[in-house]
Amino acid sequence: MYKYSFEKLEVWQNAIELSVIVYEITNKFPSEEKFGLTSQMRRASVSVASNIAEGTSRRTSKDKNYFIMVAYTSLMELLNQFIIANKLNYISKEILNESREKINLISNQLNKMSNYYKNK
């Protein structure tokens, strides 16, 4: 089966893994959060991978970089939501730290991509 270029990117693969983690974690959130934090965290995590896919499929470096930056901002939104979830005792400090490590990795990868597209 043919793989599109974005599917071969480690950053996209990491973003997909993060989305799966978010879905697994939010499945354990209180039901009253279904349309609140659960929904927001899921949308933000999916947005990271989706914007990487869309951005790398654009023609110009300027367009590519724009979507990489949107992915980055969604990633920061997700980190904020993880912090809130921890403060509300929905997740442990350990889960927050593990998620933060994954977010840091993806953040560094996105910054490298952005610098590459800026200099192209």
Chimera marker file (.cmm) of the C-alpha trace (Angstrom):
<marker_set name="trace">
<marker id="1" x="0.000" y="0.000" z="0.000" r="1" g="1" b="0" radius="0.5"/>
<marker id="2" x="1.247" y="3.469" z="-0.927" r="1" g="1" b="0" radius="0.5"/>
<marker id="3" x="2.271" y="5.744" z="1.927" r="1" g="1" b="0" radius="0.5"/>
<marker id="4" x="1.910" y="9.489" z="1.574" r="1" g="1" b="0" radius="0.5"/>
<marker id="5" x="4.908" y="11.606" z="2.506" r="1" g="1" b="0" radius="0.5"/>
<marker id="6" x="3.423" y="12.806" z="5.795" r="1" g="1" b="0" radius="0.5"/>
<marker id="7" x="2.903" y="9.213" z="6.942" r="1" g="1" b="0" radius="0.5"/>
<marker id="8" x="6.659" y="8.648" z="6.748" r="1" g="1" b="0" radius="0.5"/>
<marker id="9" x="7.432" y="11.584" z="9.061" r="1" g="1" b="0" radius="0.5"/>
<marker id="10" x="8.446" y="10.711" z="12.606" r="1" g="1" b="0" radius="0.5"/>
<marker id="11" x="6.796" y="13.891" z="13.891" r="1" g="1" b="0" radius="0.5"/>
<marker id="12" x="3.453" y="12.869" z="12.378" r="1" g="1" b="0" radius="0.5"/>
<marker id="13" x="3.804" y="9.346" z="13.815" r="1" g="1" b="0" radius="0.5"/>
<marker id="14" x="4.526" y="10.839" z="17.239" r="1" g="1" b="0" radius="0.5"/>
<marker id="15" x="1.510" y="13.133" z="16.942" r="1" g="1" b="0" radius="0.5"/>
<marker id="16" x="-0.710" y="10.142" z="16.116" r="1" g="1" b="0" radius="0.5"/>
<marker id="17" x="0.649" y="8.300" z="19.175" r="1" g="1" b="0" radius="0.5"/>
<marker id="18" x="-0.114" y="11.358" z="21.287" r="1" g="1" b="0" radius="0.5"/>
<marker id="19" x="-3.696" y="11.448" z="19.976" r="1" g="1" b="0" radius="0.5"/>
<marker id="20" x="-4.178" y="7.795" z="20.908" r="1" g="1" b="0" radius="0.5"/>
<marker id="21" x="-2.813" y="8.534" z="24.399" r="1" g="1" b="0" radius="0.5"/>
<marker id="22" x="-5.202" y="11.484" z="24.739" r="1" g="1" b="0" radius="0.5"/>
<marker id="23" x="-8.191" y="9.349" z="23.752" r="1" g="1" b="0" radius="0.5"/>
<marker id="24" x="-7.189" y="6.645" z="26.233" r="1" g="1" b="0" radius="0.5"/>
<marker id="25" x="-6.679" y="9.148" z="29.051" r="1" g="1" b="0" radius="0.5"/>
<marker id="26" x="-9.872" y="11.104" z="28.394" r="1" g="1" b="0" radius="0.5"/>
<marker id="27" x="-11.926" y="7.898" z="28.351" r="1" g="1" b="0" radius="0.5"/>
<marker id="28" x="-11.381" y="7.918" z="32.120" r="1" g="1" b="0" radius="0.5"/>
<marker id="29" x="-12.502" y="11.521" z="32.640" r="1" g="1" b="0" radius="0.5"/>
<marker id="30" x="-15.812" y="12.199" z="34.396" r="1" g="1" b="0" radius="0.5"/>
<marker id="31" x="-18.816" y="11.986" z="32.071" r="1" g="1" b="0" radius="0.5"/>
<marker id="32" x="-19.667" y="15.642" z="32.712" r="1" g="1" b="0" radius="0.5"/>
<marker id="33" x="-16.424" y="16.539" z="30.888" r="1" g="1" b="0" radius="0.5"/>
<marker id="34" x="-17.582" y="14.851" z="27.669" r="1" g="1" b="0" radius="0.5"/>
<marker id="35" x="-18.372" y="18.178" z="25.991" r="1" g="1" b="0" radius="0.5"/>
<marker id="36" x="-15.733" y="20.120" z="27.929" r="1" g="1" b="0" radius="0.5"/>
<marker id="37" x="-12.140" y="19.165" z="28.556" r="1" g="1" b="0" radius="0.5"/>
<marker id="38" x="-12.459" y="15.719" z="26.963" r="1" g="1" b="0" radius="0.5"/>
<marker id="39" x="-13.676" y="17.180" z="23.675" r="1" g="1" b="0" radius="0.5"/>
<marker id="40" x="-11.128" y="20.006" z="23.690" r="1" g="1" b="0" radius="0.5"/>
<marker id="41" x="-8.166" y="17.716" z="24.386" r="1" g="1" b="0" radius="0.5"/>
<marker id="42" x="-9.215" y="15.306" z="21.678" r="1" g="1" b="0" radius="0.5"/>
<marker id="43" x="-9.717" y="18.054" z="19.114" r="1" g="1" b="0" radius="0.5"/>
<marker id="44" x="-6.371" y="19.682" z="19.948" r="1" g="1" b="0" radius="0.5"/>
<marker id="45" x="-4.491" y="16.386" z="19.701" r="1" g="1" b="0" radius="0.5"/>
<marker id="46" x="-6.100" y="15.498" z="16.377" r="1" g="1" b="0" radius="0.5"/>
<marker id="47" x="-5.357" y="19.012" z="15.123" r="1" g="1" b="0" radius="0.5"/>
<marker id="48" x="-1.620" y="18.510" z="15.645" r="1" g="1" b="0" radius="0.5"/>
<marker id="49" x="-1.405" y="15.458" z="13.376" r="1" g="1" b="0" radius="0.5"/>
<marker id="50" x="-3.936" y="16.843" z="10.884" r="1" g="1" b="0" radius="0.5"/>
<marker id="51" x="-2.076" y="20.113" z="10.416" r="1" g="1" b="0" radius="0.5"/>
<marker id="52" x="1.219" y="18.278" z="9.928" r="1" g="1" b="0" radius="0.5"/>
<marker id="53" x="-0.447" y="16.190" z="7.217" r="1" g="1" b="0" radius="0.5"/>
<marker id="54" x="-2.057" y="19.208" z="5.581" r="1" g="1" b="0" radius="0.5"/>
<marker id="55" x="1.029" y="21.387" z="5.848" r="1" g="1" b="0" radius="0.5"/>
<marker id="56" x="3.428" y="18.914" z="4.331" r="1" g="1" b="0" radius="0.5"/>
<marker id="57" x="0.989" y="18.457" z="1.452" r="1" g="1" b="0" radius="0.5"/>
<marker id="58" x="1.073" y="22.158" z="0.521" r="1" g="1" b="0" radius="0.5"/>
<marker id="59" x="3.176" y="23.412" z="-2.379" r="1" g="1" b="0" radius="0.5"/>
<marker id="60" x="4.963" y="26.480" z="-1.033" r="1" g="1" b="0" radius="0.5"/>
<marker id="61" x="7.298" y="26.640" z="1.941" r="1" g="1" b="0" radius="0.5"/>
<marker id="62" x="5.269" y="29.552" z="3.300" r="1" g="1" b="0" radius="0.5"/>
<marker id="63" x="2.086" y="27.460" z="3.277" r="1" g="1" b="0" radius="0.5"/>
<marker id="64" x="3.890" y="24.450" z="4.722" r="1" g="1" b="0" radius="0.5"/>
<marker id="65" x="5.297" y="26.560" z="7.557" r="1" g="1" b="0" radius="0.5"/>
<marker id="66" x="1.904" y="28.092" z="8.310" r="1" g="1" b="0" radius="0.5"/>
<marker id="67" x="0.336" y="24.693" z="8.984" r="1" g="1" b="0" radius="0.5"/>
<marker id="68" x="3.351" y="23.528" z="10.990" r="1" g="1" b="0" radius="0.5"/>
<marker id="69" x="2.869" y="26.590" z="13.212" r="1" g="1" b="0" radius="0.5"/>
<marker id="70" x="-0.847" y="25.806" z="13.565" r="1" g="1" b="0" radius="0.5"/>
<marker id="71" x="0.148" y="22.282" z="14.639" r="1" g="1" b="0" radius="0.5"/>
<marker id="72" x="2.550" y="23.818" z="17.180" r="1" g="1" b="0" radius="0.5"/>
<marker id="73" x="-0.111" y="26.102" z="18.635" r="1" g="1" b="0" radius="0.5"/>
<marker id="74" x="-2.521" y="23.163" z="18.953" r="1" g="1" b="0" radius="0.5"/>
<marker id="75" x="0.243" y="21.269" z="20.744" r="1" g="1" b="0" radius="0.5"/>
<marker id="76" x="0.659" y="24.129" z="23.235" r="1" g="1" b="0" radius="0.5"/>
<marker id="77" x="-3.113" y="24.234" z="23.702" r="1" g="1" b="0" radius="0.5"/>
<marker id="78" x="-3.004" y="20.521" z="24.490" r="1" g="1" b="0" radius="0.5"/>
<marker id="79" x="-0.198" y="21.006" z="27.036" r="1" g="1" b="0" radius="0.5"/>
<marker id="80" x="-2.320" y="23.658" z="28.741" r="1" g="1" b="0" radius="0.5"/>
<marker id="81" x="-5.242" y="21.232" z="28.875" r="1" g="1" b="0" radius="0.5"/>
<marker id="82" x="-3.046" y="18.490" z="30.362" r="1" g="1" b="0" radius="0.5"/>
<marker id="83" x="-2.009" y="20.935" z="33.097" r="1" g="1" b="0" radius="0.5"/>
<marker id="84" x="-5.661" y="21.766" z="33.805" r="1" g="1" b="0" radius="0.5"/>
<marker id="85" x="-6.572" y="18.058" z="33.872" r="1" g="1" b="0" radius="0.5"/>
<marker id="86" x="-3.838" y="17.509" z="36.441" r="1" g="1" b="0" radius="0.5"/>
<marker id="87" x="-5.024" y="20.439" z="38.581" r="1" g="1" b="0" radius="0.5"/>
<marker id="88" x="-8.530" y="18.943" z="38.511" r="1" g="1" b="0" radius="0.5"/>
<marker id="89" x="-7.064" y="15.568" z="39.574" r="1" g="1" b="0" radius="0.5"/>
<marker id="90" x="-8.247" y="13.903" z="36.357" r="1" g="1" b="0" radius="0.5"/>
<marker id="91" x="-4.688" y="12.792" z="35.649" r="1" g="1" b="0" radius="0.5"/>
<marker id="92" x="-1.711" y="12.119" z="37.889" r="1" g="1" b="0" radius="0.5"/>
<marker id="93" x="1.503" y="14.110" z="37.941" r="1" g="1" b="0" radius="0.5"/>
<marker id="94" x="3.180" y="11.067" z="36.373" r="1" g="1" b="0" radius="0.5"/>
<marker id="95" x="0.795" y="11.089" z="33.384" r="1" g="1" b="0" radius="0.5"/>
<marker id="96" x="1.270" y="14.846" z="33.051" r="1" g="1" b="0" radius="0.5"/>
<marker id="97" x="5.061" y="14.435" z="32.998" r="1" g="1" b="0" radius="0.5"/>
<marker id="98" x="4.954" y="11.557" z="30.486" r="1" g="1" b="0" radius="0.5"/>
<marker id="99" x="2.631" y="13.571" z="28.248" r="1" g="1" b="0" radius="0.5"/>
<marker id="100" x="4.841" y="16.611" z="28.629" r="1" g="1" b="0" radius="0.5"/>
<marker id="101" x="7.866" y="14.594" z="27.448" r="1" g="1" b="0" radius="0.5"/>
<marker id="102" x="5.983" y="13.523" z="24.311" r="1" g="1" b="0" radius="0.5"/>
<marker id="103" x="4.840" y="17.114" z="23.755" r="1" g="1" b="0" radius="0.5"/>
<marker id="104" x="8.432" y="18.372" z="24.147" r="1" g="1" b="0" radius="0.5"/>
<marker id="105" x="9.634" y="15.858" z="21.564" r="1" g="1" b="0" radius="0.5"/>
<marker id="106" x="6.953" y="16.853" z="19.056" r="1" g="1" b="0" radius="0.5"/>
<marker id="107" x="7.532" y="20.539" z="19.780" r="1" g="1" b="0" radius="0.5"/>
<marker id="108" x="11.233" y="20.204" z="18.970" r="1" g="1" b="0" radius="0.5"/>
<marker id="109" x="10.442" y="18.299" z="15.784" r="1" g="1" b="0" radius="0.5"/>
<marker id="110" x="7.939" y="20.948" z="14.679" r="1" g="1" b="0" radius="0.5"/>
<marker id="111" x="10.427" y="23.738" z="15.386" r="1" g="1" b="0" radius="0.5"/>
<marker id="112" x="13.019" y="21.973" z="13.223" r="1" g="1" b="0" radius="0.5"/>
<marker id="113" x="10.467" y="21.629" z="10.423" r="1" g="1" b="0" radius="0.5"/>
<marker id="114" x="9.503" y="25.280" z="10.714" r="1" g="1" b="0" radius="0.5"/>
<marker id="115" x="13.137" y="26.396" z="10.551" r="1" g="1" b="0" radius="0.5"/>
<marker id="116" x="13.666" y="24.187" z="7.504" r="1" g="1" b="0" radius="0.5"/>
<marker id="117" x="10.680" y="25.711" z="5.663" r="1" g="1" b="0" radius="0.5"/>
<marker id="118" x="11.698" y="29.250" z="6.647" r="1" g="1" b="0" radius="0.5"/>
<marker id="119" x="15.132" y="28.752" z="5.121" r="1" g="1" b="0" radius="0.5"/>
<marker id="120" x="13.898" y="27.127" z="1.937" r="1" g="1" b="0" radius="0.5"/>
<link id1="1" id2="2" r="1" g="1" b="0" radius="0.2"/>
<link id1="2" id2="3" r="1" g="1" b="0" radius="0.2"/>
<link id1="3" id2="4" r="1" g="1" b="0" radius="0.2"/>
<link id1="4" id2="5" r="1" g="1" b="0" radius="0.2"/>
<link id1="5" id2="6" r="1" g="1" b="0" radius="0.2"/>
<link id1="6" id2="7" r="1" g="1" b="0" radius="0.2"/>
<link id1="7" id2="8" r="1" g="1" b="0" radius="0.2"/>
<link id1="8" id2="9" r="1" g="1" b="0" radius="0.2"/>
<link id1="9" id2="10" r="1" g="1" b="0" radius="0.2"/>
<link id1="10" id2="11" r="1" g="1" b="0" radius="0.2"/>
<link id1="11" id2="12" r="1" g="1" b="0" radius="0.2"/>
<link id1="12" id2="13" r="1" g="1" b="0" radius="0.2"/>
<link id1="13" id2="14" r="1" g="1" b="0" radius="0.2"/>
<link id1="14" id2="15" r="1" g="1" b="0" radius="0.2"/>
<link id1="15" id2="16" r="1" g="1" b="0" radius="0.2"/>
<link id1="16" id2="17" r="1" g="1" b="0" radius="0.2"/>
<link id1="17" id2="18" r="1" g="1" b="0" radius="0.2"/>
<link id1="18" id2="19" r="1" g="1" b="0" radius="0.2"/>
<link id1="19" id2="20" r="1" g="1" b="0" radius="0.2"/>
<link id1="20" id2="21" r="1" g="1" b="0" radius="0.2"/>
<link id1="21" id2="22" r="1" g="1" b="0" radius="0.2"/>
<link id1="22" id2="23" r="1" g="1" b="0" radius="0.2"/>
<link id1="23" id2="24" r="1" g="1" b="0" radius="0.2"/>
<link id1="24" id2="25" r="1" g="1" b="0" radius="0.2"/>
<link id1="25" id2="26" r="1" g="1" b="0" radius="0.2"/>
<link id1="26" id2="27" r="1" g="1" b="0" radius="0.2"/>
<link id1="27" id2="28" r="1" g="1" b="0" radius="0.2"/>
<link id1="28" id2="29" r="1" g="1" b="0" radius="0.2"/>
<link id1="29" id2="30" r="1" g="1" b="0" radius="0.2"/>
<link id1="30" id2="31" r="1" g="1" b="0" radius="0.2"/>
<link id1="31" id2="32" r="1" g="1" b="0" radius="0.2"/>
<link id1="32" id2="33" r="1" g="1" b="0" radius="0.2"/>
<link id1="33" id2="34" r="1" g="1" b="0" radius="0.2"/>
<link id1="34" id2="35" r="1" g="1" b="0" radius="0.2"/>
<link id1="35" id2="36" r="1" g="1" b="0" radius="0.2"/>
<link id1="36" id2="37" r="1" g="1" b="0" radius="0.2"/>
<link id1="37" id2="38" r="1" g="1" b="0" radius="0.2"/>
<link id1="38" id2="39" r="1" g="1" b="0" radius="0.2"/>
<link id1="39" id2="40" r="1" g="1" b="0" radius="0.2"/>
<link id1="40" id2="41" r="1" g="1" b="0" radius="0.2"/>
<link id1="41" id2="42" r="1" g="1" b="0" radius="0.2"/>
<link id1="42" id2="43" r="1" g="1" b="0" radius="0.2"/>
<link id1="43" id2="44" r="1" g="1" b="0" radius="0.2"/>
<link id1="44" id2="45" r="1" g="1" b="0" radius="0.2"/>
<link id1="45" id2="46" r="1" g="1" b="0" radius="0.2"/>
<link id1="46" id2="47" r="1" g="1" b="0" radius="0.2"/>
<link id1="47" id2="48" r="1" g="1" b="0" radius="0.2"/>
<link id1="48" id2="49" r="1" g="1" b="0" radius="0.2"/>
<link id1="49" id2="50" r="1" g="1" b="0" radius="0.2"/>
<link id1="50" id2="51" r="1" g="1" b="0" radius="0.2"/>
<link id1="51" id2="52" r="1" g="1" b="0" radius="0.2"/>
<link id1="52" id2="53" r="1" g="1" b="0" radius="0.2"/>
<link id1="53" id2="54" r="1" g="1" b="0" radius="0.2"/>
<link id1="54" id2="55" r="1" g="1" b="0" radius="0.2"/>
<link id1="55" id2="56" r="1" g="1" b="0" radius="0.2"/>
<link id1="56" id2="57" r="1" g="1" b="0" radius="0.2"/>
<link id1="57" id2="58" r="1" g="1" b="0" radius="0.2"/>
<link id1="58" id2="59" r="1" g="1" b="0" radius="0.2"/>
<link id1="59" id2="60" r="1" g="1" b="0" radius="0.2"/>
<link id1="60" id2="61" r="1" g="1" b="0" radius="0.2"/>
<link id1="61" id2="62" r="1" g="1" b="0" radius="0.2"/>
<link id1="62" id2="63" r="1" g="1" b="0" radius="0.2"/>
<link id1="63" id2="64" r="1" g="1" b="0" radius="0.2"/>
<link id1="64" id2="65" r="1" g="1" b="0" radius="0.2"/>
<link id1="65" id2="66" r="1" g="1" b="0" radius="0.2"/>
<link id1="66" id2="67" r="1" g="1" b="0" radius="0.2"/>
<link id1="67" id2="68" r="1" g="1" b="0" radius="0.2"/>
<link id1="68" id2="69" r="1" g="1" b="0" radius="0.2"/>
<link id1="69" id2="70" r="1" g="1" b="0" radius="0.2"/>
<link id1="70" id2="71" r="1" g="1" b="0" radius="0.2"/>
<link id1="71" id2="72" r="1" g="1" b="0" radius="0.2"/>
<link id1="72" id2="73" r="1" g="1" b="0" radius="0.2"/>
<link id1="73" id2="74" r="1" g="1" b="0" radius="0.2"/>
<link id1="74" id2="75" r="1" g="1" b="0" radius="0.2"/>
<link id1="75" id2="76" r="1" g="1" b="0" radius="0.2"/>
<link id1="76" id2="77" r="1" g="1" b="0" radius="0.2"/>
<link id1="77" id2="78" r="1" g="1" b="0" radius="0.2"/>
<link id1="78" id2="79" r="1" g="1" b="0" radius="0.2"/>
<link id1="79" id2="80" r="1" g="1" b="0" radius="0.2"/>
<link id1="80" id2="81" r="1" g="1" b="0" radius="0.2"/>
<link id1="81" id2="82" r="1" g="1" b="0" radius="0.2"/>
<link id1="82" id2="83" r="1" g="1" b="0" radius="0.2"/>
<link id1="83" id2="84" r="1" g="1" b="0" radius="0.2"/>
<link id1="84" id2="85" r="1" g="1" b="0" radius="0.2"/>
<link id1="85" id2="86" r="1" g="1" b="0" radius="0.2"/>
<link id1="86" id2="87" r="1" g="1" b="0" radius="0.2"/>
<link id1="87" id2="88" r="1" g="1" b="0" radius="0.2"/>
<link id1="88" id2="89" r="1" g="1" b="0" radius="0.2"/>
<link id1="89" id2="90" r="1" g="1" b="0" radius="0.2"/>
<link id1="90" id2="91" r="1" g="1" b="0" radius="0.2"/>
<link id1="91" id2="92" r="1" g="1" b="0" radius="0.2"/>
<link id1="92" id2="93" r="1" g="1" b="0" radius="0.2"/>
<link id1="93" id2="94" r="1" g="1" b="0" radius="0.2"/>
<link id1="94" id2="95" r="1" g="1" b="0" radius="0.2"/>
<link id1="95" id2="96" r="1" g="1" b="0" radius="0.2"/>
<link id1="96" id2="97" r="1" g="1" b="0" radius="0.2"/>
<link id1="97" id2="98" r="1" g="1" b="0" radius="0.2"/>
<link id1="98" id2="99" r="1" g="1" b="0" radius="0.2"/>
<link id1="99" id2="100" r="1" g="1" b="0" radius="0.2"/>
<link id1="100" id2="101" r="1" g="1" b="0" radius="0.2"/>
<link id1="101" id2="102" r="1" g="1" b="0" radius="0.2"/>
<link id1="102" id2="103" r="1" g="1" b="0" radius="0.2"/>
<link id1="103" id2="104" r="1" g="1" b="0" radius="0.2"/>
<link id1="104" id2="105" r="1" g="1" b="0" radius="0.2"/>
<link id1="105" id2="106" r="1" g="1" b="0" radius="0.2"/>
<link id1="106" id2="107" r="1" g="1" b="0" radius="0.2"/>
<link id1="107" id2="108" r="1" g="1" b="0" radius="0.2"/>
<link id1="108" id2="109" r="1" g="1" b="0" radius="0.2"/>
<link id1="109" id2="110" r="1" g="1" b="0" radius="0.2"/>
<link id1="110" id2="111" r="1" g="1" b="0" radius="0.2"/>
<link id1="111" id2="112" r="1" g="1" b="0" radius="0.2"/>
<link id1="112" id2="113" r="1" g="1" b="0" radius="0.2"/>
<link id1="113" id2="114" r="1" g="1" b="0" radius="0.2"/>
<link id1="114" id2="115" r="1" g="1" b="0" radius="0.2"/>
<link id1="115" id2="116" r="1" g="1" b="0" radius="0.2"/>
<link id1="116" id2="117" r="1" g="1" b="0" radius="0.2"/>
<link id1="117" id2="118" r="1" g="1" b="0" radius="0.2"/>
<link id1="118" id2="119" r="1" g="1" b="0" radius="0.2"/>
<link id1="119" id2="120" r="1" g="1" b="0" radius="0.2"/>
</marker_set>
